Amino acid sequence: MDFVRAALRRDADAVRVQHAAAARVGDWAAVARFAMAHDVGWWVARALPAADVPSDVRTVLADAVRSVAVAALSGARQLVALSQVLGDAHVPMVAYKGPALAADVHGDVGARRFTDLDLLIAEADRDRAVAALRAAGYVSAYGYSAREEHVYSRWEGVTQLVRGDHWPVELHWRCQAPRYGGPQDPATIVSRARPCALGGGTVLVPAPEDLAVLLALHGVKHAWTSLLWVVDFVATVTRPSFEWDTFAQRADAWRVRRAAHYALLVARELLALETVPSALQQAALADARAVRLAHAVCARLTQQPDAPDVGTESTPRYDLQWLARGWAQARYLVLAVTLPTPQERNVARLPDLLLPVAYPVRALRVIGRALGWRA
């Protein structure tokens, strides 16, 4: 575990720490398993020492990296094609995460595994974008009717689309679900986006400071269950041109300061992030709840037996700890109870005329979970 973390570091002491950690490794197969479990095989394979690593371990990691690279090439080509489809419909599209993030931040389209292609568009372009993608052969991944899309997807700000054997597409017209607050309409992110060469073409990617806040929010919401997300965040904020003042301003403007603090503390503890300006670092360390959460998830990621229990991702118990107190928590509770999600559709598919029933079903499900009711 120490070796895997050392392989992911980008600080000046990383090489020395890698060599010291390699000397302590007693089971290289465990290194490979841990690396692949966290989707960081690309980094670990490159950091393996020249001697002492069994050939079968090298082969396992090399095969995993090669498999990701092959998938990434097809994903990159699909992203370029999607950009063309939406461009023809006069809808600017920003590629978020996936192969575009790998190429933009890590310098290699095959660096990171992905399961779908995430696209950000301005909310005003939502209907035109959906119409263009449907004309290109994409359909709802869940077979939603138009009214089901409105009830289950419109509030969440994302729809899942599929087309044959292509990669699934997540079209986002909100940066995150309304219950989390923060940035909703990605229009300003789209307006600040910049081009990135990808798959023989060009796609738009978020500005570095926008991307850093988005990645912080993504990692925080999912309780940093993967080291890959920490690597993505660290690689973004350690680029030479990164503007820390702008990052802090965006986090403040989007009212997600604690999420930014939380992300910085996780990156500091796990991957020795050391380029954070002193004032921002001190602000993060002074945020007691961010410190507690960061300690808990780092202890869990490193499999410490005494890791504090702060709850699991996407539950009120966990989410209310990283949201700001007061209005943000009240908004979360109200919207979490009242706005249906695809989970309600999974419980029972309602005819279009009965879709309003999804709202009380959502309330009953959330309240029932909180009270420990059986399904």
N, C-alpha and C positions, 0 to 999 in steps of 0.2 A: 504493500500500500504506500509506503514511504517512497519507493522507487517510482511508482506511477505518478504520484504528486510531484516529485522532483522533475520528471520528464515533461510536465506541463508548465513548469515555471518559466518566466521570461525575464527574471531579474538577473543582476550581474553575478550573483552567487550560484546560479542554477547548475552550471556544469560541475562545480565542486560538490554540491549537494547530491547530484546524480551519481557521481563516482562513489561517494561515501555510502549512499543507499544501496547501490548495486553490490557492494562488498558484503552487505548484510543479508542479501536475498538468499533464502534457503530453498525456495520452491518457485522456479520461473514459470511453471504452468499456472500457479496461482496469480502471478503477475498478469499473464495473458487473460485469464478469466476475469479478473477485476477490471482490466483495461477495456475489454469488450463489453462487459456489463454496463460500463459508463460511456461507451461509444468514443473512447479516446485512443483506439488502437493506432491511428495515424501517427500520433506523437510518441507513443511508447515504442513502436517498432523502430522509429528513428533514433531513439535514445538507448537501445540495447547495446551493452558493451560487446566488444569484438570477441571476447572469450567467455567461457563458462555458461553460455546460454544453450540449452539443448536444441538441436536442429529442428525437432518437431515443434517446439515452441515458436521458433522463428517462422516456420512454415504456417502454423495456425494464424499468427498475426499477419503475415504477408498475404495470406489468402483472404483474411477479413478485410484488410485495407484495399486489396484489389477488387473485391466484391463491391465495396462502397464506391470506389472510383468509377466502376462500370455503370452502376446505378446513377451516379451523379452526372455522368455525361449525358445520359438520356434525359434526366431531369433538367439539365441546363438547356438542352435543345428545345424541350417543351416550354420552358420559361420564355425563351426567345420567341417561339411561335405564339404564345399567349400574349406577349407584349405587342406583337404585330396585330393580332386579332382585336385587342382592345384599342390599340392605336388607330386602327381603321375606323373604330366606332368613336374616336375622339375622347377616349377615356385614358388619362395617364395612369399607369400602373407601377407600383413599387414592389419589387421582389423582396420579401422579408424571410429571413432564416433560410434553411435549405441550401442548395448549391450556390446561390448568389451570395449568401453570407460567407460560405467557405472560400469562394474566390475573392471576395472583397476584403475580408478581415484576415484570413489565414493564408491567402496567396495560392491556394490549390483547391480547385473545384471538388476534388475527391476527399477533402480533409474530414468532412463530417457526414454521418449517416442522417437520413431524413425519411419520413414516412409519407409526406405530402408536400405540396407546393403552396406556400402562403403568399397571397397577393393583397396589397393594401391599395384601396382606392378612396377618393373623396365620397362622402355619403351622398352628395348630390348626383353622383354618377352611378349609383347603385343599379337603377332599373336598366339603364343603357348597357352597363357591363353584363348583367345577367342575360339580357336579350342577346347580346353579341356572343356570349359563350354558349348559350343554347343553340344559336344558329350554327355554331362551329361543332355541334354534336355533343356538348356536355349536358348532362341531366342531373337532377337531384340524386345525391347518393342514397337518400332514404325514401325516394319515391313520393316526396311531399306534393300535395296539391298546392295551388297558389295560396289558398287560405291557410293551410298548414304552415307554409313558409312564413307567412305574416305573423302567425301566433308563436311559432317555435324558433324562428331564426331572426326575425326582424329586430326583436329587442336585443338579442345577443349580438347582433351586428356581424354575423358570419353565416355563410351558407357553404355546404360541402357539395362539390360537383364531381362527377366522374364521366369518363369517356373511354369505353372499351378497355384496352390494356394500358392506357396512359396512366401517369401518376395522378392520384386524387388531388383535387384543387380545393383550397379553402379561400374563399373570397371574403375579405374583411372590409366592411365600410365603417367599422368602429375599431378603435385600437384595442378595446377590451369591453367586457360586459358592463352595462351601466352601473351595476351594484358596486363596482370597484372605483368609480369616479375616474380621476385622472383624465388623460386625453380621450375624447370620444371620436370626433370626426378626424380622420387622418389627413384632411385637406392641407393643413399647414406642413405636415410631414412630406406629403407628395410635392408640395410647391418647393421645398428645400432639397429634394432628392437630387442625386447626381448619377451620371452614367457609370456603368461598370461593364467591362468586356466579359462576355460569357458565351460559351457554346457557339463560337463563330459569329456572334452578334453582340448586341448591347442591350442591357436592361437598366432600369433605374433602381438604385438602392438608397436607403435612408442616409442622411447626413450623419457623420460619426456620433455627434452628441445626441441626436434624436435616437439613433440606434442603441446607444448605451442605456438611455432611460427605458426604451422598449425592452431591451434584454434584461435589465434589472427587474422590471415589472414581471416579465415572463418567469424568470427564475424564482422570484419571491412568491408569486401566485402558486407555483408548483412546488414550493418548499425545497427548492434546490435538490431535487431527487437525483440529478445526474451531474457528474463532474463536467460533462461537455458544456453545460450552460455556464458554469463558472469560467471555463476556458474561453468561451465566446466573449463573455463580458470583459475579462482581463485583456484579451487581444484587442478588443475595441478601444479600451481606454488607454492603452499603452502605445498607440500609434503616435508618431512624432508630431503630427499636426493636431492632435486632440486638444480641445479647449475646455479645460476644467471649469472655468467660470461659466461658460455657456451650458455645460452639463448641469451645474448646480442651479442655474437660472431656469432651465427647462423643468427640472424636478420640482422646483418651487412653483413655477407657473402651472404645472399639471397637478400640483398638490399631492405629490407622492414623495415627499422628502424622506419619510421613514423608509420607504422601499429602497431609495438610493443609498441611505445610510446602511441598511441591512445588506445590500449587495456589496458595498465596499468592505464591510467587515468580514463577510464570507470570503471574498477574494483575498483579503489580507491574511486571514487565518489559514486558508487552504493552499493558496498559491503565492504567498509572500508578495502581494501587490504593494509596491513601495513608492510609487510615483504620485500618490495622492497629495495635493497641497496640504500643508499643516493645518490650516484653519478648517478645511473640510474634514480632514481626518479627526480632529478634535471634536468637531460637531457630531460626527458619527459615534465616537467613543462616549460622548456625553448623552447619547440617546439610549437610555437604559433598556427599553423594550427591544430596540434593534440589536443591542449587545446580547441580550438573553436569547433572542431568536437565532442570531448568527452562531452563538456557542452551541445551541441545541442541534441545529442542522449539521454543523461541522462534526460534532460528536457522533451523530448518526451516520454520516457519510463515511467516517473513518472507523465505524463499527465499534465504538467504545461502549462497554457494557453499562456504564452509568449515564448514558445520554438522556438529558431531560426530555420529558414528553410534552411537546407543545401542540400536539394535534397533527392531523393530516391535511394535505392540500384540499382546497375547495370545500372546506367545512367552516361554519361560523366560528367554532372554537379557535381555529388557526387564523382565519382571515381577520377577525376582529383584533388580533394582537399587532398586526403590521399596519392596519389602517389608522389614520389619525383619530383621536378621540372626538366625541361630540357629533357634529353633523355627518361626518364621513361614516361613522359606525351606524348612526340612525338610518342614513340612506341605504347602507348595505343591508340592514335587517329588513327594511320595508321592501326593497326591490327583490331581495333574495326570496322573500315569502310570496310576493305578488306576481312576479313575471315568470311565465312558463318557459321551460327549456326543453330541448329534445328528450330529456329524461322522462318527462310526463307523457310524451308521445310513445315512448317505449313501454310505459305501464299499460296503456290501452289506446288503440287508435280510434279516435272519435270521428263520426261523420262530420262534414264541414258545418252543418247546422248546429251541432252540439259542441263546437270548439270552444265557445266561452266557458264551458265546464272545466277546461284545462286550468283556468285561473284558481278556482277553489281546490282543484286536485293538487296543484303546486303547493298551496298553503298547507293543506293537510299533510302532504309528504314531508315538508320541511319541519312543521311542528311535531309530526310524529317521530321523525329522527331525533329531534331535540329531546323528546320525552322518552325515547327508547322503545317506542311502539314497534311491534313486529309488523313486517310488510303484509 
